[in-house]
Amino acid sequence: MGAFHSHESGGGSASQRTVRVMLVVIVLLAVVTIAALAWMWPSGSDASQGASAQQARETGTVLRINLKPCPKQVVPEAAPEGQAAGRAPTDPRRCGEAVVQLTSGPQDGRAVRTELPSGPGDRVFEAGDEVVLVSLPGVGEGPAYQLSDHDRSTALWVVAAAFVLAVVAFGRWRGLTALVGLAVTFALLVLFLIPAIIEGSPPMPVAIVCASAIMLAVLYLTHGISVATSVAVMGTLGCLTLTGVLAAVAIDLTRLTGIIDDNSLFLDMDYGINTQGLLLASIIIGSLGVLDDVTVTQSMTVQELARANPSYSFMQVYRAAARVGRSHIASVINTIVLAYAGASLPLLLLFSIGGRSAGEVLTNPAVAQEIVRSVAGTLGLIAAVPLTTALAALAAVHQGPGARDASSPTEARPSPDAAGVQAESI
């Protein structure tokens, strides 16, 4: 409660009744979320069985490549559409073997020979490449190895280090807390959401609990314990609920099953996962990141408007902040659509090459699924602006004219010590 009182005394704007109601709601939400996490937390038995069934993977470095001619292919009589007549097709294959020195596992340091992948579209390996190999049961000297992929761990660590340095250099303490929040999000997704769904828990309740835990942990870690953050939490919760309801209705109306490719079919057939519920869960989790961006922005905007203009009424603060929110929403909507379009670009290209009409493309399950994601997420975002702005205005503006008249310029400009406390909790 200390942070809440510091805002009330520093800014002279938070209503005691609103803060109490807000605190009760947040505490209840936290208790329910923690209880649900404990109840739904996966045992890990199914995940460990799945991991043991996977083939062993080792890393290595390519020492040299020994190329050899590839077996002749049967050339089709009719040239593919778009290829010039009379011109022989280019053979994309690269045959031979690679000598790889293992850098992990029981055979660490040993040089092994493995065939180069030679199918169309297979990865190209060169001497000096860091690679991943799959260990296969062998005869005689030990296991055989097959080239699987490039080892990107070093490059990814470099990219991650650059990301961390940039965030901390610009955001400083706030950037560091944001990174801690990101780690909490990743941990909840990997340790709770995915294993719980694999073990057979209903995807939608699991996603709701995971989203609530992420929201509570990340928003307070990143933005501090304050009235503005609590308003953002409540706004995010309300709009996330609305997004889930709208997504459920849209999925039912469009008769989407969540099965659009071999991967989703595999989850349905082999693991018995409710793919329709999984689709709804993915919409809820995907919407959370954009929603908290909008709700935090609106809450902080209202707080700063009320602090800069202590005489503003509820409607004056609301209208001024809503204008900011409309501009923000206009940009975010375009961001959402472009993000989904970018993720679906290869699929859209395939449909275009196939000569399908616009109606056929839009009603295809894979595309319709992305449309439902975009529409449900966008409607939730639109609702986030008025809801969060209204809650923030209630918390930032006194409800009586006498209280507004009591605000003075000195109250609007707190002392340096108080300003430091507020800056840390905003």
SVG drawing of the C-alpha trace seen along z (x, -y; Angstrom):
<svg xmlns="http://www.w3.org/2000/svg" viewBox="-22 -26 61 81">
<polyline fill="none" stroke="black" stroke-width="0.4" points="0.0,0.0 3.0,-2.3 3.3,-2.9 -0.4,-3.6 -0.2,-6.2 2.9,-7.8 0.9,-8.5 -2.0,-10.0 0.2,-12.3 2.5,-13.2 0.0,-13.8 -3.0,-14.7 -5.2,-12.8 -6.0,-9.2 -9.4,-8.5 -9.2,-6.5 -12.3,-4.5 -11.1,-3.6 -7.7,-2.6 -9.3,-0.3 -11.5,1.4 -8.6,1.8 -6.4,3.3 -9.1,5.8 -9.6,6.9 -5.8,7.3 -5.3,9.3 -8.2,11.6 -6.9,12.0 -3.4,12.8 -4.8,15.4 -6.9,17.1 -4.1,17.2 -1.6,18.7 -4.1,21.3 -4.9,22.2 -1.2,22.4 -0.6,24.8 -3.6,26.9 -2.8,27.1 1.0,27.3 2.2,30.3 3.9,33.3 6.4,33.5 6.0,37.3 4.7,37.0 7.3,34.4 10.1,36.7 8.8,39.7 8.6,37.6 12.2,36.4 13.5,39.9 11.8,41.1 13.7,38.5 16.9,39.3 20.2,38.2 21.6,35.0 25.2,34.0 27.1,31.0 30.2,30.9 32.5,29.0 32.8,29.8 36.5,30.5 36.2,31.1 33.7,31.9 34.3,34.6 32.1,34.1 31.2,36.7 28.9,36.9 25.3,37.4 23.3,40.3 21.5,39.3 17.9,38.1 15.1,39.0 14.2,35.7 10.5,35.3 9.5,34.9 7.3,31.9 9.1,28.9 7.5,27.3 5.4,24.2 7.6,21.1 10.8,23.0 12.2,22.3 11.6,25.2 14.7,27.1 16.7,26.0 17.9,28.8 16.8,28.3 19.5,27.3 20.5,30.1 20.3,28.6 21.8,31.7 25.1,31.7 26.3,35.3 29.3,36.6 30.3,36.9 31.4,34.6 34.0,35.3 32.8,33.9 34.6,33.6 32.2,34.2 32.2,31.5 29.7,33.1 28.5,36.4 30.4,39.6 32.3,39.5 33.6,35.9 36.7,35.3 36.1,38.1 36.0,37.5 33.1,39.2 32.0,39.4 28.4,38.8 26.6,38.4 25.7,35.0 21.9,34.4 21.2,34.2 17.5,33.7 16.0,30.5 16.0,27.7 18.4,29.5 20.8,27.4 24.3,26.7 27.2,27.5 30.8,26.2 34.1,26.8 34.2,24.9 30.4,24.9 29.1,25.7 26.5,28.4 24.0,30.6 24.0,34.4 21.5,37.1 22.9,40.2 21.6,43.4 22.0,47.0 25.2,48.4 26.9,51.6 30.5,52.4 32.5,49.3 29.5,47.4 26.6,45.2 26.3,43.7 25.6,40.0 23.5,38.0 23.7,34.3 20.6,32.5 21.1,28.8 23.5,25.9 24.3,25.2 23.0,21.7 23.5,21.5 26.6,19.3 25.0,16.8 21.8,16.7 23.8,16.0 25.5,13.1 22.1,11.7 20.7,12.2 23.7,10.4 23.2,7.5 19.5,7.3 20.2,7.3 22.9,4.6 20.7,2.4 17.7,2.7 19.9,2.1 21.8,-0.8 18.7,-2.6 16.2,-1.6 18.8,-1.2 17.0,0.0 13.6,0.1 15.2,2.1 16.7,4.5 13.3,5.1 11.8,5.6 14.3,8.3 13.4,10.0 9.7,9.9 10.6,11.4 12.4,14.2 9.3,14.8 7.1,14.9 9.4,17.4 9.6,19.6 5.8,19.7 5.3,20.6 8.0,23.3 7.5,24.8 3.7,24.4 1.7,23.7 3.3,26.2 3.8,29.2 0.2,28.7 -1.3,28.9 0.8,31.9 -0.3,33.7 -4.0,33.2 -5.2,30.1 -7.8,28.1 -5.8,25.5 -8.2,22.6 -8.2,22.6 -4.4,23.2 -3.9,20.2 -6.1,18.0 -4.2,18.9 -0.8,18.5 -1.9,15.1 -3.0,13.9 0.3,14.9 2.3,13.3 0.2,10.1 0.6,9.8 4.3,10.6 5.5,8.7 3.5,5.5 4.4,5.0 8.0,6.0 8.4,3.7 6.4,0.7 6.5,0.9 3.7,1.2 1.5,-1.8 -2.0,-3.0 -1.2,-3.3 0.1,0.2 -2.9,1.6 -5.2,-0.2 -3.3,1.3 -3.7,4.8 -7.4,4.4 -7.8,3.0 -5.8,5.8 -7.8,8.5 -11.1,7.1 -10.1,6.8 -8.4,10.2 -11.6,11.7 -13.5,9.9 -11.0,11.1 -11.4,14.7 -15.2,14.5 -15.1,12.9 -12.5,15.4 -14.7,18.3 -17.7,17.0 -15.8,16.4 -14.2,19.9 -17.7,21.4 -19.2,19.3 -16.4,20.1 -16.4,23.8 -12.6,23.7 -11.1,26.9 -7.5,25.7 -6.2,28.4 -4.5,26.8 -1.4,28.8 0.4,32.1 1.7,30.6 -1.7,29.8 -3.1,33.1 -0.2,34.9 -1.1,33.2 -4.7,34.2 -4.2,37.8 -1.1,38.8 -1.6,36.7 -5.3,36.2 -4.9,32.4 -8.1,30.3 -6.8,28.3 -9.8,26.0 -9.1,25.1 -5.4,24.8 -6.3,22.2 -8.3,20.2 -5.5,20.4 -3.0,19.1 -5.3,16.2 -5.4,15.3 -1.7,15.6 -1.0,13.7 -3.3,10.8 -1.8,10.3 1.4,8.7 -0.4,6.0 -3.1,5.4 -0.7,4.6 1.1,2.2 -2.1,0.2 -3.3,0.4 0.0,-0.7 0.2,-3.6 -3.3,-4.8 -2.9,-4.5 0.4,-6.4 -1.1,-9.0 -4.0,-9.7 -1.7,-9.9 0.6,-12.5 -2.4,-14.5 -3.9,-14.7 -0.6,-15.6 0.1,-18.3 -3.5,-19.7 -4.8,-19.2 -8.0,-21.1 -9.1,-18.8 -12.4,-17.0 -13.0,-13.3 -14.4,-14.0 -11.6,-16.4 -8.9,-13.9 -10.8,-11.1 -11.3,-13.0 -7.7,-14.1 -6.4,-10.6 -8.9,-9.0 -7.5,-11.2 -4.0,-9.7 -5.5,-6.2 -7.2,-6.6 -4.0,-7.5 -2.2,-4.6 -4.9,-2.1 -4.8,-3.2 -1.1,-2.3 -1.4,0.9 -4.1,2.3 -1.9,2.0 0.9,3.7 -1.3,6.7 -2.5,7.2 1.0,6.9 2.4,9.3 -0.1,12.0 0.3,11.3 4.0,11.7 3.7,15.0 1.3,16.3 3.2,14.9 4.5,18.3 1.0,19.7 -0.4,16.7 2.2,17.1 1.2,20.8 -2.4,19.8 -1.5,17.1 0.5,19.5 -2.3,22.0 -4.6,19.5 -7.3,19.5 -9.8,16.7 -9.9,14.3 -12.9,16.0 -11.2,19.4 -8.1,18.0 -9.9,16.1 -12.1,19.1 -9.2,21.5 -8.9,22.7 -5.3,21.5 -6.1,18.0 -9.5,17.9 -7.7,18.8 -5.4,15.7 -8.4,13.5 -10.1,14.6 -6.9,13.9 -6.7,10.4 -10.3,9.5 -10.6,10.8 -7.3,9.2 -8.3,5.9 -11.7,5.7 -10.0,6.4 -7.6,3.6 -10.3,1.1 -12.1,1.9 -8.9,1.4 -8.8,-2.3 -12.1,-3.4 -12.0,-0.9 -8.5,-1.6 -8.9,-5.3 -12.1,-5.4 -10.5,-3.4 -7.4,-5.5 -9.4,-8.7 -11.4,-7.5 -8.2,-6.8 -6.5,-10.0 -9.2,-12.6 -11.0,-13.5 -14.8,-12.9 -15.8,-16.1 -15.3,-19.8 -14.0,-20.6 -11.3,-18.1 -10.3,-19.4 -10.1,-23.0 -7.8,-21.7 -5.2,-20.8 -2.5,-23.5 0.5,-24.0 2.8,-23.0 0.9,-19.7 1.2,-19.2 5.0,-19.6 6.2,-17.3 9.6,-17.7 12.6,-16.1 12.5,-13.2 8.9,-12.5 9.4,-12.8 12.2,-10.2 9.8,-7.8 7.1,-8.4 9.6,-8.0 10.6,-4.6 6.9,-3.4 5.5,-4.8"/>
</svg>
